[in-house]
Amino acid sequence: MRMTLEADYAVRIVECLTLAGKRCDAASIAEQTQVPLRFSLKILRKLVQEGLVASYKGAHGGYCLARPAREITLRQVLEAVEGPYVLSRCQRDGGCCEQNAHCRFTAIYAEIAALVRDRLDGYNFSDICFPKGEGNSLEIT
């Protein structure tokens, strides 16, 4: 299993906004995260749609976190671009296991996916970007 490039980029973008602590334009975000501008804009739209990032139009427009970094988890960012985390395709709606009521793996996959989701929920961007005891622990909102 591996994280998609889009999910990796989304994490970088939210990290960038957390560290900036202010409104940033898309070009600056793209440059700082080394994510192509067009791809940054696509990801930013998804993050705005999910309520993780706020978008502002006009001369002083740009993007910033829509809520405090401590309220944004790694799972929320990943799922904003990837959809709900599942271990196997058979866990998605209409998956192969719906036709096979005797599948031995459905419950196992569901248990493992729940563990991963819980673990991802345990990381918020405030703690990721400003670990206690390491430099600046200022809460960015």
VEXBASE-377706 format. One line per field, with one value per atom (N, C-alpha, C): atom name; residue in one letter; x negated, z, y negated. Coordinates in steps of 0.2 Angstrom, whole numbers, plus 5000, padded with zeros to 4 digits. Last residue first. Example, Ala and Ser with C-alpha at 12.3 -4.5 7.8 and 13.67 -1.06 7.14 Angstrom:
<nodes>
rodo: N/CA/C/N/CA/C
bavex: S/S/S/A/A/A
u: 4936/4932/4936/4934/4938/4934
w: 5035/5036/5039/5039/5039/5039
v: 5011/5005/5000/5028/5022/5016
</nodes>
This chain:
<nodes>
rodo: N/CA/C/N/CA/C/N/CA/C/N/CA/C/N/CA/C/N/CA/C/N/CA/C/N/CA/C/N/CA/C/N/CA/C/N/CA/C/N/CA/C/N/CA/C/N/CA/C/N/CA/C/N/CA/C/N/CA/C/N/CA/C/N/CA/C/N/CA/C/N/CA/C/N/CA/C/N/CA/C/N/CA/C/N/CA/C/N/CA/C/N/CA/C/N/CA/C/N/CA/C/N/CA/C/N/CA/C/N/CA/C/N/CA/C/N/CA/C/N/CA/C/N/CA/C/N/CA/C/N/CA/C/N/CA/C/N/CA/C/N/CA/C/N/CA/C/N/CA/C/N/CA/C/N/CA/C/N/CA/C/N/CA/C/N/CA/C/N/CA/C/N/CA/C/N/CA/C/N/CA/C/N/CA/C/N/CA/C/N/CA/C/N/CA/C/N/CA/C/N/CA/C/N/CA/C/N/CA/C/N/CA/C/N/CA/C/N/CA/C/N/CA/C/N/CA/C/N/CA/C/N/CA/C/N/CA/C/N/CA/C/N/CA/C/N/CA/C/N/CA/C/N/CA/C/N/CA/C/N/CA/C/N/CA/C/N/CA/C/N/CA/C/N/CA/C/N/CA/C/N/CA/C/N/CA/C/N/CA/C/N/CA/C/N/CA/C/N/CA/C/N/CA/C/N/CA/C/N/CA/C/N/CA/C/N/CA/C/N/CA/C/N/CA/C/N/CA/C/N/CA/C/N/CA/C/N/CA/C/N/CA/C/N/CA/C/N/CA/C/N/CA/C/N/CA/C/N/CA/C/N/CA/C/N/CA/C/N/CA/C/N/CA/C/N/CA/C/N/CA/C/N/CA/C/N/CA/C/N/CA/C/N/CA/C/N/CA/C/N/CA/C/N/CA/C/N/CA/C/N/CA/C/N/CA/C/N/CA/C/N/CA/C/N/CA/C/N/CA/C/N/CA/C/N/CA/C/N/CA/C/N/CA/C/N/CA/C/N/CA/C/N/CA/C/N/CA/C/N/CA/C/N/CA/C/N/CA/C/N/CA/C/N/CA/C/N/CA/C/N/CA/C/N/CA/C/N/CA/C/N/CA/C
bavex: T/T/T/I/I/I/E/E/E/L/L/L/S/S/S/N/N/N/G/G/G/E/E/E/G/G/G/K/K/K/P/P/P/F/F/F/C/C/C/I/I/I/D/D/D/S/S/S/F/F/F/N/N/N/Y/Y/Y/G/G/G/D/D/D/L/L/L/R/R/R/D/D/D/R/R/R/V/V/V/L/L/L/A/A/A/A/A/A/I/I/I/E/E/E/A/A/A/Y/Y/Y/I/I/I/A/A/A/T/T/T/F/F/F/R/R/R/C/C/C/H/H/H/A/A/A/N/N/N/Q/Q/Q/E/E/E/C/C/C/C/C/C/G/G/G/G/G/G/D/D/D/R/R/R/Q/Q/Q/C/C/C/R/R/R/S/S/S/L/L/L/V/V/V/Y/Y/Y/P/P/P/G/G/G/E/E/E/V/V/V/A/A/A/E/E/E/L/L/L/V/V/V/Q/Q/Q/R/R/R/L/L/L/T/T/T/I/I/I/E/E/E/R/R/R/A/A/A/P/P/P/R/R/R/A/A/A/L/L/L/C/C/C/Y/Y/Y/G/G/G/G/G/G/H/H/H/A/A/A/G/G/G/K/K/K/Y/Y/Y/S/S/S/A/A/A/V/V/V/L/L/L/G/G/G/E/E/E/Q/Q/Q/V/V/V/L/L/L/K/K/K/R/R/R/L/L/L/I/I/I/K/K/K/L/L/L/S/S/S/F/F/F/R/R/R/L/L/L/P/P/P/V/V/V/Q/Q/Q/T/T/T/Q/Q/Q/E/E/E/A/A/A/I/I/I/S/S/S/A/A/A/A/A/A/D/D/D/C/C/C/R/R/R/K/K/K/G/G/G/A/A/A/L/L/L/T/T/T/L/L/L/C/C/C/E/E/E/V/V/V/I/I/I/R/R/R/V/V/V/A/A/A/Y/Y/Y/D/D/D/A/A/A/E/E/E/L/L/L/T/T/T/M/M/M/R/R/R/M/M/M
u: 5019/5026/5028/5006/5008/5015/4998/5004/5006/4981/4987/4992/4970/4976/4982/4954/4960/4966/4944/4944/4951/4950/4946/4947/4959/4952/4947/4971/4969/4962/4971/4970/4968/4978/4975/4975/4983/4979/4975/4990/4986/4981/4999/4994/4988/5006/5003/4997/5012/5007/5003/5014/5016/5011/5016/5011/5015/5026/5022/5017/5032/5035/5031/5023/5022/5026/5028/5021/5020/5041/5040/5033/5038/5041/5041/5031/5027/5031/5042/5036/5032/5050/5053/5047/5043/5044/5047/5043/5037/5038/5057/5054/5047/5059/5063/5060/5052/5050/5053/5059/5052/5050/5071/5071/5064/5067/5071/5070/5062/5058/5061/5071/5067/5063/5086/5079/5076/5099/5095/5087/5106/5108/5103/5102/5100/5101/5106/5109/5107/5099/5106/5109/5086/5088/5096/5083/5084/5087/5093/5087/5088/5103/5103/5097/5092/5099/5099/5077/5080/5088/5071/5074/5078/5064/5070/5074/5052/5058/5064/5046/5047/5052/5045/5039/5040/5050/5052/5046/5055/5049/5052/5065/5064/5059/5055/5061/5060/5044/5044/5051/5045/5043/5044/5050/5052/5051/5042/5049/5052/5031/5030/5037/5037/5033/5033/5042/5046/5043/5030/5035/5040/5023/5020/5025/5035/5031/5028/5037/5037/5032/5037/5043/5043/5025/5026/5032/5026/5022/5024/5043/5036/5033/5050/5050/5043/5045/5052/5054/5030/5033/5040/5030/5028/5032/5027/5029/5026/5032/5027/5031/5033/5035/5030/5031/5028/5031/5039/5032/5028/5050/5048/5041/5056/5055/5052/5051/5053/5051/5055/5052/5055/5049/5054/5050/5049/5045/5051/5058/5051/5048/5070/5070/5063/5070/5071/5071/5068/5074/5076/5054/5060/5066/5049/5048/5053/5052/5055/5054/5045/5052/5055/5032/5035/5042/5030/5031/5034/5031/5035/5036/5020/5026/5032/5009/5011/5018/5010/5011/5013/5005/5012/5014/4993/4998/5005/4984/4986/4992/4976/4982/4984/4967/4965/4970/4971/4972/4969/4968/4965/4966/4975/4968/4965/4988/4985/4978/4989/4990/4987/4988/4983/4983/4999/4992/4987/5010/5009/5002/5005/5008/5006/5010/5005/5009/5014/5016/5010/5004/5008/5010/4996/5001/5004/4986/4987/4991/4989/4983/4983/5001/5000/4994/4998/5003/5002/4989/4987/4992/4998/4992/4990/5007/5009/5004/4997/5001/5004/4993/4988/4992/5006/5003/4997/5007/5012/5009/4996/4997/5001/5001/4995/4994/5012/5013/5007/5007/5011/5012/4999/4996/5000/5006/5005/5002/4997/5001/5000/4998/4994/4999/4996/5000/4996
w: 5070/5069/5062/5079/5073/5071/5094/5090/5085/5096/5095/5091/5099/5100/5099/5091/5092/5093/5098/5095/5096/5104/5099/5096/5115/5116/5110/5104/5111/5112/5087/5092/5099/5076/5082/5088/5066/5064/5070/5073/5068/5067/5082/5085/5080/5072/5077/5080/5065/5061/5066/5073/5071/5069/5075/5073/5070/5077/5082/5081/5065/5069/5075/5062/5058/5061/5071/5071/5068/5065/5072/5073/5053/5053/5060/5057/5053/5054/5063/5067/5063/5052/5058/5062/5044/5041/5047/5052/5051/5048/5051/5058/5057/5038/5041/5048/5035/5032/5036/5043/5045/5042/5037/5044/5046/5024/5025/5032/5023/5023/5025/5019/5026/5027/5012/5012/5019/5010/5014/5014/5002/5009/5013/4989/4992/4999/4984/4981/4984/4992/4993/4989/4989/4994/4995/4979/4977/4983/4982/4981/4980/4983/4977/4976/4992/4990/4984/4998/4995/4993/5001/5007/5004/4991/4992/4998/4990/4986/4988/5007/5001/4997/5017/5016/5009/5016/5016/5014/5020/5020/5021/5009/5015/5015/4998/5000/5007/4995/4993/4994/4999/4992/4990/5012/5008/5001/5018/5016/5011/5022/5017/5014/5031/5025/5020/5041/5037/5031/5045/5042/5038/5052/5046/5042/5057/5058/5051/5064/5058/5058/5076/5074/5067/5077/5082/5080/5068/5066/5070/5068/5071/5069/5051/5058/5061/5038/5040/5047/5034/5037/5039/5018/5025/5028/5003/5006/5013/4994/4995/4999/4992/4992/4994/4990/4996/4997/4978/4978/4984/4977/4977/4978/4989/4982/4983/4999/4999/4992/5007/5001/5001/5020/5018/5012/5023/5021/5018/5027/5030/5029/5020/5026/5030/5008/5014/5021/4999/4999/5005/5002/5003/5004/4997/5004/5007/4984/4988/4995/4980/4979/4984/4983/4987/4986/4972/4979/4984/4961/4962/4969/4965/4964/4965/4963/4970/4970/4950/4954/4961/4945/4943/4948/4951/4953/4951/4958/4952/4954/4973/4970/4964/4982/4976/4973/4993/4993/4987/4988/4995/4995/4976/4976/4983/4980/4975/4976/4989/4991/4987/4979/4985/4988/4971/4968/4974/4980/4978/4975/4995/4988/4985/5012/5007/5000/5028/5021/5016/5041/5038/5031/5045/5050/5048/5040/5038/5043/5045/5047/5045/5039/5046/5048/5025/5028/5036/5025/5023/5026/5029/5033/5031/5018/5024/5029/5008/5007/5014/5012/5011/5011/5011/5017/5017/4997/5001/5008/4992/4991/4995/4996/4999/4998/4989/4996/4999/4976/4978/4985/4976/4976/4978/4988/4982/4982/4999/4998/4991/4996/4997/4996/5000/5000/5000
v: 4853/4854/4851/4860/4857/4858/4859/4862/4858/4861/4857/4860/4867/4871/4867/4868/4864/4868/4880/4874/4871/4894/4892/4885/4895/4896/4895/4902/4899/4901/4898/4903/4900/4891/4888/4893/4900/4894/4891/4909/4911/4906/4902/4906/4908/4896/4892/4896/4906/4902/4897/4922/4915/4911/4939/4933/4927/4947/4946/4940/4951/4946/4944/4962/4955/4950/4971/4969/4962/4973/4971/4968/4978/4972/4969/4990/4985/4978/4997/4996/4990/4998/4994/4992/5007/5000/4996/5019/5015/5008/5021/5020/5017/5023/5018/5016/5035/5028/5022/5044/5042/5036/5044/5042/5040/5049/5043/5040/5062/5056/5049/5072/5072/5066/5071/5069/5069/5075/5079/5077/5067/5066/5071/5059/5065/5065/5047/5053/5059/5039/5039/5044/5040/5044/5044/5031/5038/5042/5016/5020/5027/5006/5011/5015/4996/4997/5001/5004/4998/5001/5015/5012/5006/5020/5024/5020/5014/5011/5015/5012/5016/5013/5002/5006/5010/4985/4992/4996/4969/4974/4981/4959/4963/4968/4949/4952/4956/4942/4949/4952/4929/4930/4937/4930/4925/4926/4940/4942/4936/4932/4938/4940/4923/4921/4927/4932/4927/4925/4938/4942/4938/4928/4931/4935/4915/4921/4924/4900/4903/4909/4894/4897/4900/4887/4893/4897/4877/4883/4889/4870/4871/4877/4868/4869/4870/4866/4864/4864/4859/4864/4862/4850/4851/4857/4842/4847/4847/4827/4832/4838/4809/4816/4821/4796/4798/4805/4794/4792/4795/4809/4802/4801/4821/4819/4811/4835/4828/4825/4850/4847/4840/4861/4856/4852/4879/4873/4868/4888/4888/4882/4890/4886/4886/4897/4901/4897/4887/4890/4894/4884/4879/4882/4896/4894/4889/4895/4901/4899/4884/4884/4889/4888/4883/4883/4897/4900/4894/4888/4894/4896/4880/4877/4882/4889/4886/4883/4892/4898/4895/4880/4882/4888/4879/4874/4877/4893/4889/4885/4891/4894/4890/4886/4889/4894/4879/4886/4890/4866/4868/4876/4865/4864/4867/4866/4871/4871/4855/4862/4867/4845/4846/4853/4847/4847/4848/4845/4851/4852/4835/4836/4842/4836/4837/4837/4830/4831/4831/4838/4832/4834/4848/4845/4838/4856/4849/4845/4869/4865/4858/4871/4871/4868/4871/4866/4866/4882/4875/4870/4893/4891/4884/4892/4890/4889/4896/4890/4888/4909/4904/4897/4915/4915/4909/4915/4911/4910/4922/4915/4912/4935/4932/4925/4936/4936/4933/4936/4931/4930/4948/4942/4936/4960/4957/4950/4971/4965/4962/4989/4983/4977/5006/5000/4994
</nodes>
